[in-house]
């Protein structure tokens, strides 16, 4: 009877994760995170699921602890409601690692979740493409969904794009090969129209990495697909002037967004020097920026860089805890991939490395950690792999 109750509890979590997979591309999955976490806490209290305490858990709890300390240390200067909400925004996606890891997921269930996510994702992309084709007004604007910043959605597209490029090298069925090829093309077109320079750069670094692994593993399909992608990239940027101008603007000092980032980075360094231990506190960057630059426009919510943002708002102690957490995730990813047989270990290690490259690249010019970006997907995949009861994944 006790085992039946545990199975029922596990089925509840798996059902919520299925809902999460479907809703993630529509940017409504964040509403499910608190529900997932509350159900998980309830099941932990009543001992229906197991909580594993290891080096990853310690690194996560350390980072969360420093964020909470920073919140209380800086509480006299902060708007507590907004600051506490910012801490929750950061904490909940990280805590998904615990929720998913506690769930007994079968490899077949993980594949279904991935399929649901991809179907939902391409429904959104199809909708966005139709809007841009039939509406000249929106064609002049950056491709995004539900008002989210194009760089955030571009991170999602880059993540799916890199996953598909890795998959195509291991497809034997002609039908699947055609289907994945079309999906890659649609992803690439949508990625262009986000006009996200950070995502374009991330994809270039991903392509370089996959070229190297393709030659190393003698994966001809992957190399041919990557060459075709390079040709599409070059042709598109040469023929369509707005793309070319946007890409060239990366190094332009005259562009307002580039100049403003220099000002923002200098302000971040000033904040770190002034408040080195626990930082400005969550949501403390904007008022500090306005204080130093009263005549500058106020729309600067963060430091536009993951490292500088964490250091500015949570101090050098927060940055150290953050780096330890990322190191723990990388170490866990490496150990999990080693346990898998060939070619599953190659597929998963390539995907996780690609996602990490995307997050690092986008995180140099934007604050991506606070949003449901590739780093959160990275965490979810790690937790899912660790929770799988079967030792073999049939991808």
C-alpha positions, -999 to 999 in steps of 0.1 A, spaced: 0 0 0 29 23 9 45 16 -25 13 24 -43 11 58 -25 47 65 -36 39 56 -72 8 79 -71 30 108 -57 55 102 -85 28 102 -111 16 136 -99 51 151 -103 55 135 -137 21 148 -149 32 183 -138 65 179 -156 46 170 -188 25 201 -184 58 220 -179 72 207 -211 41 217 -231 39 252 -216 76 262 -216 77 276 -252 46 297 -244 63 313 -214 36 302 -190 58 275 -174 70 299 -148 35 298 -133 39 260 -128 72 263 -110 57 274 -76 31 246 -79 57 220 -87 78 232 -57 49 232 -33 38 196 -43 75 185 -39 77 201 -4 44 184 6 57 150 -6 91 155 11 73 163 45 52 132 42 82 111 31 68 101 -2 99 110 -21 136 110 -12 158 142 -9 195 135 -20 221 157 -3 253 159 -24 279 185 -36 254 199 -61 227 203 -34 253 220 -11 264 245 -39 228 254 -47 219 259 -10 250 280 -5 241 303 -34 205 306 -21 218 313 14 240 342 3 212 357 -18 189 357 13 217 372 35 222 399 9 185 406 9 184 412 47 218 430 49 206 455 23 169 456 34 169 492 47 178 505 12 155 481 -8 119 478 -17 114 445 0 85 432 -20 103 436 -54 136 424 -39 121 393 -23 103 386 -56 136 388 -75 152 363 -51 123 339 -57 126 344 -95 163 332 -91 156 304 -66 126 286 -81 142 275 -114 173 263 -95 151 243 -71 136 225 -101 168 205 -100 157 190 -66 121 184 -78 131 166 -110 159 146 -94 135 133 -67 111 121 -95 116 86 -108 115 93 -146 119 66 -171 139 72 -203 107 68 -224 90 95 -203 120 119 -208 117 114 -246 80 121 -245 86 153 -225 113 164 -251 88 156 -279 60 176 -263 84 206 -258 96 205 -294 60 202 -308 49 232 -287 80 251 -296 75 247 -333 38 257 -330 50 290 -315 77 294 -342 52 286 -370 28 312 -355 56 339 -354 67 332 -390 31 335 -403 27 368 -385 60 381 -400 53 369 -435 18 384 -437 23 416 -417 49 441 -431 46 461 -399 59 433 -376 86 424 -402 104 456 -393 104 445 -356 124 419 -338 108 384 -336 97 376 -301 67 360 -283 42 375 -258 63 407 -254 94 389 -240 127 404 -249 139 390 -282 173 380 -267 155 357 -243 135 340 -270 166 338 -292 183 319 -264 155 293 -266 157 291 -304 195 287 -303 192 260 -277 167 240 -298 187 246 -330 219 232 -315 201 202 -301 186 194 -336 220 198 -353 235 173 -328 205 149 -334 207 150 -372 242 134 -372 227 102 -356 195 99 -376 192 68 -399 156 71 -410 152 93 -441 118 106 -428 134 117 -395 163 132 -414 140 153 -435 119 163 -405 149 174 -384 164 192 -414 131 213 -419 131 220 -381 167 233 -383 158 255 -412 128 270 -395 148 276 -363 175 293 -382 151 316 -400 134 326 -368 168 331 -351 177 356 -379 146 376 -373 151 380 -336 180 403 -346 198 391 -314 235 397 -319 244 377 -288 224 346 -301 240 349 -335 275 350 -319 265 320 -297 255 300 -328 288 308 -345 307 294 -314 283 264 -313 290 257 -350 327 259 -344 324 234 -315 302 210 -335 326 211 -365 354 200 -342 333 172 -327 320 162 -361 355 158 -375 367 141 -343 338 115 -344 339 113 -383 302 123 -384 297 131 -421 260 140 -418 267 166 -391 296 181 -411 274 184 -443 246 200 -423 270 224 -407 284 234 -440 249 240 -454 241 262 -423 273 282 -429 263 288 -465 228 299 -454 244 322 -428 268 338 -453 242 342 -481 216 357 -458 239 382 -442 253 392 -476 220 396 -494 198 411 -466 213 445 -455 195 448 -421 211 416 -409 245 427 -422 242 461 -405 230 446 -373 259 421 -372 285 448 -380 271 470 -352 286 446 -326 319 465 -328 304 500 -333 311 524 -305 285 549 -319 256 525 -314 236 537 -283 231 501 -270 269 494 -272 278 528 -256 252 523 -228 267 489 -220 301 504 -214 285 529 -190 266 500 -173 297 478 -169 316 507 -153 287 513 -129 287 476 -120 324 477 -112 318 508 -90 291 489 -71 314 460 -66 341 483 -52 317 501 -29 298 470 -17 323 441 -21 309 414 3 271 412 -1 266 437 -29 237 461 -34 210 435 -27 185 420 -52 170 447 -74 195 472 -60 213 479 -93 187 502 -108 186 528 -79 224 527 -77 226 534 -114 201 563 -112 221 577 -83 253 578 -102 237 588 -136 207 610 -127 205 624 -163 207 590 -179 175 572 -189 162 550 -161 155 518 -181 185 500 -168 172 471 -147 204 451 -144 241 450 -154 236 432 -187 262 406 -178 257 375 -156 290 378 -137 288 416 -131 251 414 -122 257 386 -96 288 404 -82 270 438 -81 238 427 -64 251 397 -42 287 407 -37 319 387 -43 307 361 -19 276 356 -40 297 354 -72 319 328 -56 289 307 -46 274 312 -81 307 299 -98 308 269 -74 272 261 -83 280 262 -121 311 241 -115 290 215 -96 266 214 -125 294 209 -150 310 182 -129 277 164 -125 271 166 -163 305 151 -170 300 122 -146 265 114 -159 276 115 -196 305 91 -188 280 65 -174 261 64 -207 269 41 -236 281 53 -270 266 72 -289 242 84 -262 271 99 -242 284 118 -272 249 132 -280 241 144 -245 276 158 -238 275 178 -271 240 191 -264 249 202 -228 282 218 -240 263 237 -268 238 250 -243 265 261 -219 283 279 -248 250 297 -256 244 307 -220 280 319 -216 279 340 -248 245 355 -242 254 361 -205 283 384 -215 259 410 -229 227 403 -210 215 391 -177 202 357 -188 203 338 -155 172 354 -141 150 341 -170 141 306 -181 171 304 -204 193 276 -216 210 274 -182 177 264 -167 172 238 -194 207 226 -187 198 221 -150 165 203 -159 183 179 -183 209 171 -156 182 164 -130 162 143 -155 193 121 -164 201 116 -128 165 105 -120 162 80 -148 159 45 -134 172 28 -165 209 30 -173 204 32 -211 189 60 -231 176 50 -266 177 84 -284 
